[in-house]
Amino acid sequence: GWSDRTRRVARYLHRSYLGLRKQTHEQVVNFSQVLEGRVRKECARLFYELLVLRTTSYVGVEQNSAYGDIL
């Protein structure tokens, strides 16, 4: 199962971007939007949790170029 932190990140992503999806009919969020205004340590944690969520097929991840934004 997921750790408590992974569950919190999944809930955060769901709550924060569900409204955005309904407004734009898009299911794509730039990871840079999620990280905006956060300190480096928190960004690293969120990135790790994103990878965990990807591994369990909760989210899909795409990066079109090296060092490009993660969608």
PDB file of N, CA, C and O in Angstrom:
ATOM      1  N   GLY A   1       0.809  -1.195   0.000  1.00  0.00           N
ATOM      2  CA  GLY A   1       0.000   0.000   0.000  1.00  0.00           C
ATOM      3  C   GLY A   1       0.850   1.256   0.000  1.00  0.00           C
ATOM      4  O   GLY A   1       2.075   1.211   0.114  1.00  0.00           O
ATOM      5  N   TRP A   2       0.180   2.344  -0.128  1.00  0.00           N
ATOM      6  CA  TRP A   2       0.844   3.647  -0.143  1.00  0.00           C
ATOM      7  C   TRP A   2       1.159   4.107   1.265  1.00  0.00           C
ATOM      8  O   TRP A   2       0.476   3.738   2.220  1.00  0.00           O
ATOM      9  N   SER A   3       2.201   4.916   1.385  1.00  0.00           N
ATOM     10  CA  SER A   3       2.503   5.541   2.668  1.00  0.00           C
ATOM     11  C   SER A   3       1.492   6.667   2.911  1.00  0.00           C
ATOM     12  O   SER A   3       0.771   7.075   2.001  1.00  0.00           O
ATOM     13  N   ASP A   4       1.453   7.155   4.135  1.00  0.00           N
ATOM     14  CA  ASP A   4       0.556   8.274   4.452  1.00  0.00           C
ATOM     15  C   ASP A   4       0.876   9.491   3.598  1.00  0.00           C
ATOM     16  O   ASP A   4      -0.030  10.181   3.132  1.00  0.00           O
ATOM     17  N   ARG A   5       2.161   9.754   3.392  1.00  0.00           N
ATOM     18  CA  ARG A   5       2.574  10.915   2.586  1.00  0.00           C
ATOM     19  C   ARG A   5       2.092  10.767   1.141  1.00  0.00           C
ATOM     20  O   ARG A   5       1.612  11.731   0.544  1.00  0.00           O
ATOM     21  N   THR A   6       2.220   9.563   0.581  1.00  0.00           N
ATOM     22  CA  THR A   6       1.767   9.334  -0.795  1.00  0.00           C
ATOM     23  C   THR A   6       0.264   9.546  -0.900  1.00  0.00           C
ATOM     24  O   THR A   6      -0.211  10.140  -1.868  1.00  0.00           O
ATOM     25  N   ARG A   7      -0.488   9.067   0.088  1.00  0.00           N
ATOM     26  CA  ARG A   7      -1.943   9.287   0.086  1.00  0.00           C
ATOM     27  C   ARG A   7      -2.282  10.769   0.135  1.00  0.00           C
ATOM     28  O   ARG A   7      -3.184  11.233  -0.562  1.00  0.00           O
ATOM     29  N   ARG A   8      -1.544  11.514   0.973  1.00  0.00           N
ATOM     30  CA  ARG A   8      -1.793  12.961   1.070  1.00  0.00           C
ATOM     31  C   ARG A   8      -1.509  13.665  -0.252  1.00  0.00           C
ATOM     32  O   ARG A   8      -2.267  14.546  -0.658  1.00  0.00           O
ATOM     33  N   VAL A   9      -0.426  13.285  -0.925  1.00  0.00           N
ATOM     34  CA  VAL A   9      -0.095  13.894  -2.220  1.00  0.00           C
ATOM     35  C   VAL A   9      -1.164  13.542  -3.253  1.00  0.00           C
ATOM     36  O   VAL A   9      -1.572  14.402  -4.034  1.00  0.00           O
ATOM     37  N   ALA A  10      -1.618  12.300  -3.265  1.00  0.00           N
ATOM     38  CA  ALA A  10      -2.663  11.886  -4.207  1.00  0.00           C
ATOM     39  C   ALA A  10      -3.939  12.683  -3.962  1.00  0.00           C
ATOM     40  O   ALA A  10      -4.569  13.144  -4.914  1.00  0.00           O
ATOM     41  N   ARG A  11      -4.330  12.854  -2.691  1.00  0.00           N
ATOM     42  CA  ARG A  11      -5.529  13.640  -2.368  1.00  0.00           C
ATOM     43  C   ARG A  11      -5.350  15.099  -2.769  1.00  0.00           C
ATOM     44  O   ARG A  11      -6.269  15.722  -3.301  1.00  0.00           O
ATOM     45  N   TYR A  12      -4.157  15.641  -2.510  1.00  0.00           N
ATOM     46  CA  TYR A  12      -3.869  17.025  -2.875  1.00  0.00           C
ATOM     47  C   TYR A  12      -4.006  17.226  -4.387  1.00  0.00           C
ATOM     48  O   TYR A  12      -4.659  18.168  -4.837  1.00  0.00           O
ATOM     49  N   LEU A  13      -3.392  16.346  -5.158  1.00  0.00           N
ATOM     50  CA  LEU A  13      -3.475  16.460  -6.622  1.00  0.00           C
ATOM     51  C   LEU A  13      -4.916  16.341  -7.093  1.00  0.00           C
ATOM     52  O   LEU A  13      -5.361  17.097  -7.957  1.00  0.00           O
ATOM     53  N   HIS A  14      -5.627  15.406  -6.532  1.00  0.00           N
ATOM     54  CA  HIS A  14      -7.019  15.204  -6.924  1.00  0.00           C
ATOM     55  C   HIS A  14      -7.866  16.437  -6.616  1.00  0.00           C
ATOM     56  O   HIS A  14      -8.594  16.924  -7.481  1.00  0.00           O
ATOM     57  N   ARG A  15      -7.773  16.938  -5.391  1.00  0.00           N
ATOM     58  CA  ARG A  15      -8.575  18.108  -4.981  1.00  0.00           C
ATOM     59  C   ARG A  15      -8.174  19.369  -5.740  1.00  0.00           C
ATOM     60  O   ARG A  15      -9.031  20.124  -6.201  1.00  0.00           O
ATOM     61  N   SER A  16      -6.873  19.591  -5.867  1.00  0.00           N
ATOM     62  CA  SER A  16      -6.376  20.836  -6.438  1.00  0.00           C
ATOM     63  C   SER A  16      -6.629  20.950  -7.934  1.00  0.00           C
ATOM     64  O   SER A  16      -6.874  22.046  -8.438  1.00  0.00           O
ATOM     65  N   TYR A  17      -6.573  19.853  -8.635  1.00  0.00           N
ATOM     66  CA  TYR A  17      -6.638  19.923 -10.091  1.00  0.00           C
ATOM     67  C   TYR A  17      -7.909  19.346 -10.689  1.00  0.00           C
ATOM     68  O   TYR A  17      -8.084  19.380 -11.907  1.00  0.00           O
ATOM     69  N   LEU A  18      -8.797  18.818  -9.862  1.00  0.00           N
ATOM     70  CA  LEU A  18     -10.077  18.337 -10.362  1.00  0.00           C
ATOM     71  C   LEU A  18     -10.878  19.492 -10.953  1.00  0.00           C
ATOM     72  O   LEU A  18     -11.468  19.351 -12.024  1.00  0.00           O
ATOM     73  N   GLY A  19     -10.904  20.635 -10.262  1.00  0.00           N
ATOM     74  CA  GLY A  19     -11.606  21.812 -10.773  1.00  0.00           C
ATOM     75  C   GLY A  19     -11.000  22.318 -12.066  1.00  0.00           C
ATOM     76  O   GLY A  19     -11.724  22.724 -12.975  1.00  0.00           O
ATOM     77  N   LEU A  20      -9.680  22.298 -12.156  1.00  0.00           N
ATOM     78  CA  LEU A  20      -8.996  22.719 -13.375  1.00  0.00           C
ATOM     79  C   LEU A  20      -9.383  21.834 -14.550  1.00  0.00           C
ATOM     80  O   LEU A  20      -9.630  22.324 -15.651  1.00  0.00           O
ATOM     81  N   ARG A  21      -9.434  20.530 -14.312  1.00  0.00           N
ATOM     82  CA  ARG A  21      -9.826  19.592 -15.376  1.00  0.00           C
ATOM     83  C   ARG A  21     -11.227  19.882 -15.869  1.00  0.00           C
ATOM     84  O   ARG A  21     -11.484  19.841 -17.072  1.00  0.00           O
ATOM     85  N   LYS A  22     -12.139  20.175 -14.951  1.00  0.00           N
ATOM     86  CA  LYS A  22     -13.521  20.440 -15.342  1.00  0.00           C
ATOM     87  C   LYS A  22     -13.631  21.723 -16.150  1.00  0.00           C
ATOM     88  O   LYS A  22     -14.450  21.806 -17.065  1.00  0.00           O
ATOM     89  N   GLN A  23     -12.815  22.732 -15.827  1.00  0.00           N
ATOM     90  CA  GLN A  23     -12.858  24.005 -16.529  1.00  0.00           C
ATOM     91  C   GLN A  23     -12.268  23.905 -17.928  1.00  0.00           C
ATOM     92  O   GLN A  23     -12.809  24.490 -18.866  1.00  0.00           O
ATOM     93  N   THR A  24     -11.177  23.181 -18.085  1.00  0.00           N
ATOM     94  CA  THR A  24     -10.455  23.158 -19.351  1.00  0.00           C
ATOM     95  C   THR A  24     -10.675  21.879 -20.145  1.00  0.00           C
ATOM     96  O   THR A  24     -10.239  21.782 -21.292  1.00  0.00           O
ATOM     97  N   HIS A  25     -11.341  20.901 -19.555  1.00  0.00           N
ATOM     98  CA  HIS A  25     -11.541  19.585 -20.178  1.00  0.00           C
ATOM     99  C   HIS A  25     -10.206  18.905 -20.462  1.00  0.00           C
ATOM    100  O   HIS A  25     -10.128  18.017 -21.311  1.00  0.00           O
ATOM    101  N   GLU A  26      -9.174  19.312 -19.765  1.00  0.00           N
ATOM    102  CA  GLU A  26      -7.852  18.714 -19.897  1.00  0.00           C
ATOM    103  C   GLU A  26      -7.571  17.879 -18.665  1.00  0.00           C
ATOM    104  O   GLU A  26      -8.052  18.175 -17.571  1.00  0.00           O
ATOM    105  N   GLN A  27      -6.800  16.854 -18.853  1.00  0.00           N
ATOM    106  CA  GLN A  27      -6.371  16.044 -17.725  1.00  0.00           C
ATOM    107  C   GLN A  27      -4.864  16.154 -17.556  1.00  0.00           C
ATOM    108  O   GLN A  27      -4.233  15.286 -16.953  1.00  0.00           O
ATOM    109  N   VAL A  28      -4.289  17.232 -18.096  1.00  0.00           N
ATOM    110  CA  VAL A  28      -2.847  17.427 -18.045  1.00  0.00           C
ATOM    111  C   VAL A  28      -2.539  18.598 -17.127  1.00  0.00           C
ATOM    112  O   VAL A  28      -3.140  19.667 -17.238  1.00  0.00           O
ATOM    113  N   VAL A  29      -1.605  18.387 -16.230  1.00  0.00           N
ATOM    114  CA  VAL A  29      -1.143  19.440 -15.335  1.00  0.00           C
ATOM    115  C   VAL A  29       0.373  19.494 -15.435  1.00  0.00           C
ATOM    116  O   VAL A  29       1.031  18.455 -15.379  1.00  0.00           O
ATOM    117  N   ASN A  30       0.936  20.682 -15.582  1.00  0.00           N
ATOM    118  CA  ASN A  30       2.386  20.831 -15.576  1.00  0.00           C
ATOM    119  C   ASN A  30       2.881  20.680 -14.147  1.00  0.00           C
ATOM    120  O   ASN A  30       2.344  21.302 -13.230  1.00  0.00           O
ATOM    121  N   PHE A  31       3.890  19.866 -13.959  1.00  0.00           N
ATOM    122  CA  PHE A  31       4.433  19.652 -12.629  1.00  0.00           C
ATOM    123  C   PHE A  31       4.970  20.961 -12.053  1.00  0.00           C
ATOM    124  O   PHE A  31       4.955  21.156 -10.837  1.00  0.00           O
ATOM    125  N   SER A  32       5.443  21.852 -12.914  1.00  0.00           N
ATOM    126  CA  SER A  32       5.941  23.146 -12.431  1.00  0.00           C
ATOM    127  C   SER A  32       4.835  23.938 -11.738  1.00  0.00           C
ATOM    128  O   SER A  32       5.118  24.726 -10.836  1.00  0.00           O
ATOM    129  N   GLN A  33       3.563  23.740 -12.149  1.00  0.00           N
ATOM    130  CA  GLN A  33       2.444  24.394 -11.467  1.00  0.00           C
ATOM    131  C   GLN A  33       2.308  23.874 -10.046  1.00  0.00           C
ATOM    132  O   GLN A  33       2.017  24.635  -9.123  1.00  0.00           O
ATOM    133  N   VAL A  34       2.519  22.589  -9.873  1.00  0.00           N
ATOM    134  CA  VAL A  34       2.409  21.972  -8.553  1.00  0.00           C
ATOM    135  C   VAL A  34       3.529  22.478  -7.642  1.00  0.00           C
ATOM    136  O   VAL A  34       3.317  22.674  -6.445  1.00  0.00           O
ATOM    137  N   LEU A  35       4.713  22.690  -8.206  1.00  0.00           N
ATOM    138  CA  LEU A  35       5.871  23.078  -7.411  1.00  0.00           C
ATOM    139  C   LEU A  35       5.958  24.573  -7.132  1.00  0.00           C
ATOM    140  O   LEU A  35       6.729  24.998  -6.272  1.00  0.00           O
ATOM    141  N   GLU A  36       5.196  25.353  -7.830  1.00  0.00           N
ATOM    142  CA  GLU A  36       5.284  26.812  -7.718  1.00  0.00           C
ATOM    143  C   GLU A  36       5.184  27.287  -6.268  1.00  0.00           C
ATOM    144  O   GLU A  36       4.244  26.944  -5.551  1.00  0.00           O
ATOM    145  N   GLY A  37       6.171  28.081  -5.854  1.00  0.00           N
ATOM    146  CA  GLY A  37       6.177  28.662  -4.515  1.00  0.00           C
ATOM    147  C   GLY A  37       6.655  27.737  -3.415  1.00  0.00           C
ATOM    148  O   GLY A  37       6.574  28.095  -2.241  1.00  0.00           O
ATOM    149  N   ARG A  38       7.145  26.570  -3.754  1.00  0.00           N
ATOM    150  CA  ARG A  38       7.585  25.602  -2.733  1.00  0.00           C
ATOM    151  C   ARG A  38       9.107  25.617  -2.607  1.00  0.00           C
ATOM    152  O   ARG A  38       9.817  25.964  -3.551  1.00  0.00           O
ATOM    153  N   VAL A  39       9.594  25.237  -1.433  1.00  0.00           N
ATOM    154  CA  VAL A  39      11.035  25.143  -1.207  1.00  0.00           C
ATOM    155  C   VAL A  39      11.574  23.876  -1.840  1.00  0.00           C
ATOM    156  O   VAL A  39      10.822  22.941  -2.116  1.00  0.00           O
ATOM    157  N   ARG A  40      12.880  23.846  -2.070  1.00  0.00           N
ATOM    158  CA  ARG A  40      13.513  22.752  -2.787  1.00  0.00           C
ATOM    159  C   ARG A  40      13.253  21.382  -2.144  1.00  0.00           C
ATOM    160  O   ARG A  40      12.989  20.405  -2.844  1.00  0.00           O
ATOM    161  N   LYS A  41      13.330  21.317  -0.817  1.00  0.00           N
ATOM    162  CA  LYS A  41      13.119  20.051  -0.108  1.00  0.00           C
ATOM    163  C   LYS A  41      11.716  19.514  -0.359  1.00  0.00           C
ATOM    164  O   LYS A  41      11.542  18.315  -0.574  1.00  0.00           O
ATOM    165  N   GLU A  42      10.724  20.382  -0.335  1.00  0.00           N
ATOM    166  CA  GLU A  42       9.347  19.970  -0.591  1.00  0.00           C
ATOM    167  C   GLU A  42       9.176  19.538  -2.051  1.00  0.00           C
ATOM    168  O   GLU A  42       8.450  18.587  -2.337  1.00  0.00           O
ATOM    169  N   CYS A  43       9.844  20.235  -2.968  1.00  0.00           N
ATOM    170  CA  CYS A  43       9.786  19.857  -4.388  1.00  0.00           C
ATOM    171  C   CYS A  43      10.344  18.454  -4.601  1.00  0.00           C
ATOM    172  O   CYS A  43       9.784  17.667  -5.364  1.00  0.00           O
ATOM    173  N   ALA A  44      11.449  18.143  -3.924  1.00  0.00           N
ATOM    174  CA  ALA A  44      12.049  16.812  -4.044  1.00  0.00           C
ATOM    175  C   ALA A  44      11.097  15.744  -3.520  1.00  0.00           C
ATOM    176  O   ALA A  44      10.959  14.682  -4.127  1.00  0.00           O
ATOM    177  N   ARG A  45      10.439  16.021  -2.394  1.00  0.00           N
ATOM    178  CA  ARG A  45       9.476  15.063  -1.841  1.00  0.00           C
ATOM    179  C   ARG A  45       8.301  14.843  -2.789  1.00  0.00           C
ATOM    180  O   ARG A  45       7.877  13.710  -3.015  1.00  0.00           O
ATOM    181  N   LEU A  46       7.777  15.942  -3.343  1.00  0.00           N
ATOM    182  CA  LEU A  46       6.656  15.824  -4.272  1.00  0.00           C
ATOM    183  C   LEU A  46       7.055  15.049  -5.524  1.00  0.00           C
ATOM    184  O   LEU A  46       6.270  14.251  -6.037  1.00  0.00           O
ATOM    185  N   PHE A  47       8.266  15.279  -6.015  1.00  0.00           N
ATOM    186  CA  PHE A  47       8.748  14.553  -7.184  1.00  0.00           C
ATOM    187  C   PHE A  47       8.808  13.058  -6.885  1.00  0.00           C
ATOM    188  O   PHE A  47       8.372  12.240  -7.696  1.00  0.00           O
ATOM    189  N   TYR A  48       9.344  12.706  -5.730  1.00  0.00           N
ATOM    190  CA  TYR A  48       9.409  11.299  -5.344  1.00  0.00           C
ATOM    191  C   TYR A  48       8.008  10.687  -5.272  1.00  0.00           C
ATOM    192  O   TYR A  48       7.772   9.597  -5.792  1.00  0.00           O
ATOM    193  N   GLU A  49       7.095  11.389  -4.632  1.00  0.00           N
ATOM    194  CA  GLU A  49       5.729  10.864  -4.495  1.00  0.00           C
ATOM    195  C   GLU A  49       5.048  10.751  -5.856  1.00  0.00           C
ATOM    196  O   GLU A  49       4.254   9.837  -6.078  1.00  0.00           O
ATOM    197  N   LEU A  50       5.352  11.669  -6.765  1.00  0.00           N
ATOM    198  CA  LEU A  50       4.819  11.581  -8.125  1.00  0.00           C
ATOM    199  C   LEU A  50       5.298  10.291  -8.792  1.00  0.00           C
ATOM    200  O   LEU A  50       4.530   9.614  -9.476  1.00  0.00           O
ATOM    201  N   LEU A  51       6.573   9.959  -8.585  1.00  0.00           N
ATOM    202  CA  LEU A  51       7.103   8.713  -9.148  1.00  0.00           C
ATOM    203  C   LEU A  51       6.422   7.488  -8.537  1.00  0.00           C
ATOM    204  O   LEU A  51       6.145   6.513  -9.235  1.00  0.00           O
ATOM    205  N   VAL A  52       6.156   7.541  -7.237  1.00  0.00           N
ATOM    206  CA  VAL A  52       5.437   6.440  -6.584  1.00  0.00           C
ATOM    207  C   VAL A  52       4.046   6.307  -7.193  1.00  0.00           C
ATOM    208  O   VAL A  52       3.605   5.202  -7.506  1.00  0.00           O
ATOM    209  N   LEU A  53       3.355   7.435  -7.359  1.00  0.00           N
ATOM    210  CA  LEU A  53       2.011   7.406  -7.938  1.00  0.00           C
ATOM    211  C   LEU A  53       2.048   6.911  -9.377  1.00  0.00           C
ATOM    212  O   LEU A  53       1.117   6.237  -9.817  1.00  0.00           O
ATOM    213  N   ARG A  54       3.087   7.226 -10.106  1.00  0.00           N
ATOM    214  CA  ARG A  54       3.244   6.741 -11.486  1.00  0.00           C
ATOM    215  C   ARG A  54       3.464   5.235 -11.491  1.00  0.00           C
ATOM    216  O   ARG A  54       2.893   4.523 -12.317  1.00  0.00           O
ATOM    217  N   THR A  55       4.284   4.753 -10.579  1.00  0.00           N
ATOM    218  CA  THR A  55       4.574   3.325 -10.490  1.00  0.00           C
ATOM    219  C   THR A  55       3.311   2.511 -10.241  1.00  0.00           C
ATOM    220  O   THR A  55       3.185   1.388 -10.728  1.00  0.00           O
ATOM    221  N   THR A  56       2.386   3.073  -9.489  1.00  0.00           N
ATOM    222  CA  THR A  56       1.150   2.363  -9.174  1.00  0.00           C
ATOM    223  C   THR A  56       0.026   2.711 -10.150  1.00  0.00           C
ATOM    224  O   THR A  56      -1.130   2.356  -9.919  1.00  0.00           O
ATOM    225  N   SER A  57       0.362   3.404 -11.238  1.00  0.00           N
ATOM    226  CA  SER A  57      -0.581   3.768 -12.308  1.00  0.00           C
ATOM    227  C   SER A  57      -1.698   4.703 -11.866  1.00  0.00           C
ATOM    228  O   SER A  57      -2.752   4.753 -12.501  1.00  0.00           O
ATOM    229  N   TYR A  58      -1.478   5.450 -10.774  1.00  0.00           N
ATOM    230  CA  TYR A  58      -2.467   6.443 -10.336  1.00  0.00           C
ATOM    231  C   TYR A  58      -2.443   7.655 -11.261  1.00  0.00           C
ATOM    232  O   TYR A  58      -3.482   8.255 -11.538  1.00  0.00           O
ATOM    233  N   VAL A  59      -1.246   8.010 -11.739  1.00  0.00           N
ATOM    234  CA  VAL A  59      -1.089   9.122 -12.680  1.00  0.00           C
ATOM    235  C   VAL A  59      -0.203   8.661 -13.833  1.00  0.00           C
ATOM    236  O   VAL A  59       0.577   7.718 -13.697  1.00  0.00           O
ATOM    237  N   GLY A  60      -0.336   9.331 -14.950  1.00  0.00           N
ATOM    238  CA  GLY A  60       0.572   9.131 -16.069  1.00  0.00           C
ATOM    239  C   GLY A  60       1.557  10.282 -16.076  1.00  0.00           C
ATOM    240  O   GLY A  60       1.231  11.384 -15.634  1.00  0.00           O
ATOM    241  N   VAL A  61       2.746  10.040 -16.569  1.00  0.00           N
ATOM    242  CA  VAL A  61       3.794  11.056 -16.579  1.00  0.00           C
ATOM    243  C   VAL A  61       4.411  11.096 -17.966  1.00  0.00           C
ATOM    244  O   VAL A  61       4.675  10.059 -18.576  1.00  0.00           O
ATOM    245  N   GLU A  62       4.639  12.314 -18.455  1.00  0.00           N
ATOM    246  CA  GLU A  62       5.263  12.483 -19.767  1.00  0.00           C
ATOM    247  C   GLU A  62       6.236  13.647 -19.697  1.00  0.00           C
ATOM    248  O   GLU A  62       5.938  14.681 -19.099  1.00  0.00           O
ATOM    249  N   GLN A  63       7.395  13.478 -20.308  1.00  0.00           N
ATOM    250  CA  GLN A  63       8.398  14.538 -20.401  1.00  0.00           C
ATOM    251  C   GLN A  63       8.937  14.501 -21.820  1.00  0.00           C
ATOM    252  O   GLN A  63       9.592  13.538 -22.219  1.00  0.00           O
ATOM    253  N   ASN A  64       8.661  15.550 -22.575  1.00  0.00           N
ATOM    254  CA  ASN A  64       8.976  15.541 -24.003  1.00  0.00           C
ATOM    255  C   ASN A  64      10.432  15.817 -24.339  1.00  0.00           C
ATOM    256  O   ASN A  64      10.885  15.481 -25.433  1.00  0.00           O
ATOM    257  N   SER A  65      11.173  16.421 -23.420  1.00  0.00           N
ATOM    258  CA  SER A  65      12.584  16.686 -23.667  1.00  0.00           C
ATOM    259  C   SER A  65      13.340  16.634 -22.343  1.00  0.00           C
ATOM    260  O   SER A  65      12.770  16.823 -21.268  1.00  0.00           O
ATOM    261  N   ALA A  66      14.645  16.370 -22.457  1.00  0.00           N
ATOM    262  CA  ALA A  66      15.467  16.336 -21.257  1.00  0.00           C
ATOM    263  C   ALA A  66      15.371  17.669 -20.535  1.00  0.00           C
ATOM    264  O   ALA A  66      15.499  18.725 -21.155  1.00  0.00           O
ATOM    265  N   TYR A  67      15.151  17.628 -19.251  1.00  0.00           N
ATOM    266  CA  TYR A  67      15.009  18.819 -18.402  1.00  0.00           C
ATOM    267  C   TYR A  67      13.751  19.627 -18.710  1.00  0.00           C
ATOM    268  O   TYR A  67      13.578  20.724 -18.180  1.00  0.00           O
ATOM    269  N   GLY A  68      12.875  19.097 -19.560  1.00  0.00           N
ATOM    270  CA  GLY A  68      11.612  19.765 -19.878  1.00  0.00           C
ATOM    271  C   GLY A  68      10.605  19.573 -18.766  1.00  0.00           C
ATOM    272  O   GLY A  68      10.822  18.803 -17.831  1.00  0.00           O
ATOM    273  N   ASP A  69       9.506  20.282 -18.885  1.00  0.00           N
ATOM    274  CA  ASP A  69       8.468  20.168 -17.868  1.00  0.00           C
ATOM    275  C   ASP A  69       7.866  18.773 -17.875  1.00  0.00           C
ATOM    276  O   ASP A  69       7.803  18.111 -18.910  1.00  0.00           O
ATOM    277  N   ILE A  70       7.434  18.348 -16.722  1.00  0.00           N
ATOM    278  CA  ILE A  70       6.796  17.039 -16.576  1.00  0.00           C
ATOM    279  C   ILE A  70       5.296  17.272 -16.624  1.00  0.00           C
ATOM    280  O   ILE A  70       4.768  18.127 -15.912  1.00  0.00           O
ATOM    281  N   LEU A  71       4.623  16.519 -17.454  1.00  0.00           N
ATOM    282  CA  LEU A  71       3.181  16.643 -17.610  1.00  0.00           C
ATOM    283  C   LEU A  71       2.493  15.434 -17.011  1.00  0.00           C
ATOM    284  O   LEU A  71       1.266  15.344 -17.041  1.00  0.00           O
TER     285      LEU A  71
END
